Amino acid sequence: MKNTRLQAGAGPAGKGSATDSFCAWDGETLVLNVLGKPDAKQDAIGKVKGKQLKVSVTASPVAGRATDHMVRFLAEEFGVASGDIQVVFGRFNINKQLRIRSPRKFPPVISEHLSQLRFGMD
């Protein structure tokens, strides 16, 4: 799979953010902008909304528990260990940026988007 270089922008606390899309490659790391929805009926990866991917989790947003639960859920979805996912910003907020180191599998919405990026760059 061809990697596209992450374009950095001025995110919270000076952190870089994916500016053209909800996800981008930074080397072998997938950077993902997330719009979280805590207290959902089920854990699910939803649709893209603007430059964020909706991710619903069943955990309550108390003391970062929803974010921790989201990391565990996404680790399984991407075929990585929870420790391979870094919360760049948004641990206590619905707007988050995650860095997923060397994902081994991809949920359909991300697979489709990455394919479009790859074919658009050839």
C-alpha positions as CSV (number, residue, x, y, z in Angstrom):
1,M,0.0,0.0,0.0
2,K,1.4,3.4,-0.9
3,N,1.8,5.8,2.0
4,T,0.8,9.4,1.7
5,R,2.6,11.9,3.9
6,L,0.6,13.6,6.6
7,Q,0.1,17.3,6.2
8,A,0.6,19.0,9.5
9,G,-1.6,21.8,10.7
10,A,-1.9,23.8,13.9
11,G,-3.9,21.4,16.1
12,P,-4.5,21.8,19.8
13,A,-1.4,22.4,21.9
14,G,0.7,22.7,18.8
15,K,0.2,19.1,17.8
16,G,0.0,18.2,14.0
17,S,-3.3,17.2,12.6
18,A,-4.6,15.5,9.4
19,T,-5.9,18.5,7.5
20,D,-7.2,17.2,4.2
21,S,-9.1,14.1,5.5
22,F,-10.2,12.2,8.6
23,C,-7.1,10.0,8.2
24,A,-3.6,10.2,6.7
25,W,-0.4,8.3,6.8
26,D,2.7,9.4,8.7
27,G,5.2,6.8,7.7
28,E,3.8,3.5,9.0
29,T,1.5,5.2,11.4
30,L,-2.2,6.0,10.5
31,V,-3.3,9.3,11.9
32,L,-7.1,9.3,12.6
33,N,-9.3,12.2,13.5
34,V,-12.3,11.0,15.5
35,L,-15.6,12.4,16.6
36,G,-16.4,10.2,19.6
37,K,-19.9,9.3,20.9
38,P,-19.9,7.9,24.4
39,D,-22.8,6.1,26.1
40,A,-23.9,4.5,22.7
41,K,-25.9,1.3,22.5
42,Q,-23.0,-0.5,20.9
43,D,-19.4,0.0,19.9
44,A,-19.3,0.9,16.2
45,I,-17.3,2.7,13.6
46,G,-19.7,5.1,11.8
47,K,-19.6,7.4,8.8
48,V,-17.2,10.2,8.0
49,K,-18.5,13.6,9.2
50,G,-16.4,16.4,7.7
51,K,-12.8,15.7,8.6
52,Q,-13.7,13.2,11.4
53,L,-14.7,9.6,11.6
54,K,-17.6,8.9,14.0
55,V,-16.8,6.2,16.5
56,S,-19.4,5.2,19.1
57,V,-18.6,3.4,22.3
58,T,-20.7,2.0,25.1
59,A,-18.6,3.5,27.9
60,S,-19.5,6.6,29.8
61,P,-17.4,9.7,29.5
62,V,-16.1,9.7,33.1
63,A,-12.4,10.2,33.8
64,G,-11.4,9.3,30.3
65,R,-13.0,5.8,30.4
66,A,-14.8,6.3,27.1
67,T,-11.5,7.1,25.4
68,D,-9.8,4.1,27.0
69,H,-12.7,1.9,25.8
70,M,-12.4,3.4,22.3
71,V,-8.7,2.6,22.2
72,R,-9.4,-1.0,23.1
73,F,-12.2,-1.3,20.6
74,L,-10.2,0.3,17.8
75,A,-7.1,-1.8,18.6
76,E,-9.2,-4.9,17.8
77,E,-10.6,-3.3,14.7
78,F,-7.1,-2.4,13.4
79,G,-5.4,-5.7,14.5
80,V,-3.0,-4.0,16.9
81,A,-2.3,-3.9,20.6
82,S,-3.9,-1.1,22.6
83,G,-0.4,0.2,23.3
84,D,0.0,0.8,19.5
85,I,-2.6,3.5,19.7
86,Q,-1.6,6.9,21.0
87,V,-4.2,9.6,21.9
88,V,-2.6,12.7,20.5
89,F,-5.3,15.0,21.9
90,G,-8.9,14.8,23.0
91,R,-8.6,12.2,25.8
92,F,-11.4,14.1,27.7
93,N,-13.2,15.5,24.7
94,I,-15.3,14.1,21.8
95,N,-12.9,15.5,19.3
96,K,-9.8,13.3,19.2
97,Q,-6.7,12.5,17.1
98,L,-5.3,9.0,17.4
99,R,-2.1,7.6,16.0
100,I,-2.2,3.9,15.1
101,R,1.2,2.3,14.7
102,S,1.4,-0.3,11.8
103,P,-2.3,-1.3,11.6
104,R,-2.7,-4.9,10.3
105,K,-6.3,-4.6,9.2
106,F,-8.7,-1.8,8.3
107,P,-12.5,-1.3,8.9
108,P,-14.3,-0.9,5.5
109,V,-14.8,2.9,5.7
110,I,-11.0,3.4,6.1
111,S,-10.1,0.7,3.6
112,E,-12.3,2.4,1.0
113,H,-10.8,5.8,1.8
114,L,-7.2,4.6,1.7
115,S,-7.9,2.9,-1.7
116,Q,-9.2,6.2,-3.1
117,L,-6.0,8.0,-1.8
118,R,-3.8,5.4,-3.4
119,F,-5.5,5.4,-6.7
120,G,-5.8,9.2,-6.7
121,M,-2.0,9.5,-6.3
122,D,-0.9,7.0,-9.0
